[in-house]
Amino acid sequence: MVYMVEKAKGENGMIDNRFPRTTVNERDTRKRFLSAGTMYGLVFGLSFALLTWGYDALLLSSHSVALAWNKLLLGMPLAIIIASLTGRFAVASSSMVVSTALWATAGALMGMVAGHVPFDGGNLAAWLADRELWGLVIFPYGSSAATRTALVTVIGAGMGAAAGIVERLVVGWIWDQITPSGKIGGRAWLALLACTPLTLPIFWATDDLVNQPLRALQQTTDEIVTLVLAGTDEEAESSGLNYFSVARHRERLSDQYTVHLVEYDLDTYYTGLADIAFDNGFSLRCLTTAGQVGYCSPISDTYQDWMNELVRAGLYGERAWLNGDDPSLVVDEAVITWLNNHSDQLGETFASTRSSQHGAWIFMSARFDTGFEIECRFRGTTPVAVDQCAEANT
């Protein structure tokens, strides 16, 4: 269809080549032009998020990992906002250099977000779940994370620059498809998908450098539990996953459980700890090294013993954790004082349970026959420190 196109004049009377005018009102024309740029950015941001964090979330959820969807829920809005605004501002500029620079900056920023979300996102989730953890570092961002994020940022900047160039072509093509009535057909909008392949390199880099190493620590642990519960001993023995470190506890396992990432080597991600918390109260802590499980120990038994020691400290002033040359438990003096002050509400008969867990921070509760209940906070792994005990919220 042939229709008249004129060059729109700006307020100063100069010709503005960016916003040609059909029979549609000039203001509507500009609005559609900017909308196309915004939609281009939205598609780029959405594609980036679904690939980078959606794929990771699906794998984590299939392995019963805690907070499996956390990175996607936090990262997707950020990616969409960054890319949508960039698409709008970039298309409004008449300079290819400016629009490309804007997109390169956006790509780098999205790469930085991808490198930080696994850690800052986990911290935020813990803060929202328990206000007493607000501001504390639950999942530390170490030297390895910084290096990996820098690499992803560079790749993101490169793909962002490419997205800026492609945007000029795509929006220009869409503009050519506008009818005299000012409508944009569905086929024209499909051209926005041209940016999706540019998100693939960022996805591959992020998954390989950031997501997969942390995911593997939890996946490997879950694979052993799955084999044990399935009872396929022959297959398990040939898996090379140190099957018997979990199989010897078979009678204490249940079908429902959650895998928690507890600790990881901040320099390499080569080793890490993951807890398997079963719905019957039993928990295993597994050490993973280079994709292999070194051992799994019944950590729930240890924490229950520690709660018993804390209660006896409150009742009788005992400090059993100090026995031995290398104590694995450290208790703040303020905790002992609090327990002593509430000794009349404690008792030798109580039920101890793990009330919640966020990384290496575990909350244990003790409910006494009197109805009085306390909750103590354990943090870290070597040694484990108790820095707070308080009456449980009921």
Residue pairs with C-beta under 8 A, 6 or more apart in sequence:
1 179
1 180
3 22
3 23
3 179
3 180
4 22
4 23
5 20
5 21
5 22
6 20
6 21
7 15
7 16
7 17
7 20
7 21
8 15
8 16
8 19
8 20
8 21
8 26
8 29
9 15
9 16
10 16
16 94
17 94
18 33
18 92
18 94
19 26
19 29
19 30
19 33
20 29
20 175
21 29
22 29
22 178
22 180
22 182
23 180
23 181
23 182
24 32
24 178
24 180
24 181
24 182
28 182
29 182
32 178
32 182
32 184
33 91
33 171
33 175
34 88
34 91
34 92
36 91
36 170
36 171
36 174
36 175
36 184
36 192
37 87
37 88
37 89
37 90
37 91
37 92
37 167
37 171
38 84
38 85
38 87
38 88
39 87
39 189
39 192
40 87
40 91
40 167
40 170
40 171
40 192
40 195
41 83
41 84
41 85
41 86
41 87
41 88
41 90
41 106
41 167
42 80
42 83
42 84
42 87
43 192
43 193
43 195
43 196
44 83
44 87
44 163
44 195
44 196
44 198
44 199
45 76
45 79
45 80
45 81
45 82
45 83
45 84
45 110
46 76
46 79
46 80
47 195
47 196
47 199
48 79
48 83
48 110
48 199
48 202
48 203
49 72
49 75
49 76
49 79
49 80
50 72
50 76
51 199
51 200
51 203
52 75
52 79
52 114
52 199
52 202
52 203
52 206
52 207
52 211
53 71
53 72
53 75
53 76
53 114
53 117
53 211
54 72
55 203
55 207
56 71
56 72
56 207
56 211
56 215
57 68
57 69
57 71
57 72
59 215
59 219
60 68
60 69
60 215
60 218
60 219
61 68
61 69
63 218
63 219
63 222
63 223
63 259
64 222
64 257
64 258
64 259
65 215
65 218
65 219
65 222
65 258
65 259
65 260
65 261
66 258
66 259
66 260
66 261
66 357
67 122
67 125
70 121
70 122
70 125
71 117
71 118
71 121
71 211
74 117
74 121
74 124
74 125
75 113
75 114
75 117
75 121
78 110
78 113
79 110
79 113
82 106
82 109
82 110
82 113
83 106
83 110
86 102
86 103
86 105
86 106
86 160
87 167
89 102
90 98
90 99
90 100
90 102
90 103
90 164
90 167
91 99
91 167
91 168
91 171
93 99
93 102
96 164
96 165
96 168
99 164
99 167
99 168
100 161
100 164
100 165
101 161
101 164
102 164
103 160
103 161
103 163
103 164
103 167
104 157
104 158
104 160
104 161
104 164
105 157
105 160
106 160
106 163
107 156
107 157
107 158
107 159
107 160
107 161
107 163
107 202
108 153
108 154
108 156
108 157
108 160
109 156
110 156
110 160
110 202
111 149
111 152
111 153
111 154
111 155
111 156
111 157
111 202
111 205
111 206
112 149
112 152
112 153
112 156
114 149
114 152
114 156
114 202
114 206
114 210
115 145
115 146
115 148
115 149
115 150
115 152
115 153
115 206
115 210
116 141
116 145
116 149
118 139
118 145
118 210
118 211
118 214
119 139
119 140
119 141
119 145
120 141
122 138
122 139
122 261
122 358
122 359
123 136
123 137
123 138
123 139
125 358
126 133
126 136
126 138
126 139
126 358
126 359
126 361
127 133
127 134
127 135
127 136
129 356
129 358
130 356
130 358
130 363
132 377
132 388
133 358
133 361
136 361
138 358
138 359
138 360
138 361
139 261
139 359
140 266
142 266
142 267
143 266
143 267
144 265
144 266
144 267
144 268
144 269
145 210
145 266
148 209
148 210
149 210
151 205
151 209
152 202
152 205
152 206
152 209
152 210
155 201
155 202
155 205
156 202
156 205
158 201
159 198
159 199
159 201
159 202
162 198
163 195
163 198
166 194
166 195
166 198
167 195
169 194
170 191
170 192
170 194
170 195
173 188
173 191
174 184
174 188
174 189
174 191
174 192
177 184
177 185
177 187
177 188
178 184
178 188
179 185
213 269
214 261
214 264
214 269
214 272
216 288
216 291
217 261
217 264
217 269
217 272
217 273
217 274
217 288
218 259
218 261
218 274
220 241
220 288
220 291
220 292
220 293
221 259
221 274
221 276
221 286
221 288
221 293
221 296
222 259
222 276
223 239
223 241
224 236
224 239
224 241
224 242
224 243
224 245
224 246
224 286
224 293
224 296
225 246
225 253
225 257
225 276
227 235
227 236
227 239
227 241
227 243
228 236
228 243
228 246
228 247
228 250
228 253
229 253
229 255
233 243
233 247
236 243
236 247
237 243
240 292
241 292
241 293
242 292
242 293
242 294
242 295
242 296
245 286
245 293
245 294
245 295
245 296
246 253
246 284
246 286
246 293
246 296
249 282
249 284
249 296
249 298
252 278
252 280
252 282
252 298
253 278
253 282
254 278
254 279
254 280
254 282
256 278
256 279
257 276
257 277
257 278
257 279
258 276
258 277
259 274
259 275
259 276
259 277
260 274
260 275
260 276
260 277
260 357
260 359
261 272
261 274
261 359
262 272
262 273
262 274
262 275
262 285
262 359
262 360
262 381
263 272
263 273
263 359
263 360
263 381
264 271
264 272
264 273
265 271
265 272
270 289
270 290
271 287
271 288
271 289
271 290
272 287
272 288
273 285
273 286
273 287
273 288
273 360
273 381
274 285
274 286
274 288
275 283
275 284
275 285
275 286
275 299
275 357
276 283
276 284
276 285
276 286
276 296
277 283
277 300
277 354
277 357
281 300
281 353
281 354
282 298
282 300
283 298
283 299
283 300
283 303
283 354
284 296
284 297
284 298
284 299
284 300
285 296
285 297
285 299
286 293
286 294
286 295
286 296
287 293
287 294
287 295
287 296
288 294
300 354
303 352
303 354
303 362
303 364
303 378
304 352
304 364
306 321
306 329
306 364
306 378
306 384
306 386
307 352
307 364
307 366
307 376
308 352
309 318
309 319
309 320
309 321
309 329
310 331
310 335
310 339
310 366
310 376
310 386
310 389
311 339
311 346
311 348
311 350
311 366
312 318
312 320
313 319
313 320
313 331
313 336
313 339
313 340
314 336
314 339
314 340
314 342
314 343
314 346
315 343
315 346
315 347
315 348
317 340
319 331
319 336
321 327
321 328
321 329
321 330
321 331
327 383
328 382
328 383
328 384
329 383
329 384
329 385
329 386
330 383
330 384
330 385
330 386
331 385
331 386
332 385
332 386
332 387
332 388
334 387
335 376
335 386
335 387
335 388
335 389
338 389
338 390
339 346
339 389
342 372
342 374
342 391
345 368
345 370
345 372
346 368
346 372
346 374
347 368
347 369
347 370
349 368
349 369
350 366
350 367
350 368
350 369
351 366
351 367
352 364
352 365
352 366
353 364
353 365
353 367
354 362
354 363
354 364
354 365
355 363
355 364
355 365
355 375
355 392
356 362
356 363
357 363
360 379
360 380
360 381
361 377
361 378
361 379
362 377
362 378
362 379
363 375
363 376
363 377
363 378
364 375
364 376
364 378
365 373
365 374
365 375
365 376
365 392
366 373
366 374
366 376
367 373
367 392
372 391
373 391
373 392
373 394
374 389
374 390
374 391
374 392
375 389
375 390
375 391
375 392
375 393
376 386
376 388
376 389
377 386
377 387
377 388
377 389
378 384
378 385
378 386
379 385
379 386
379 387
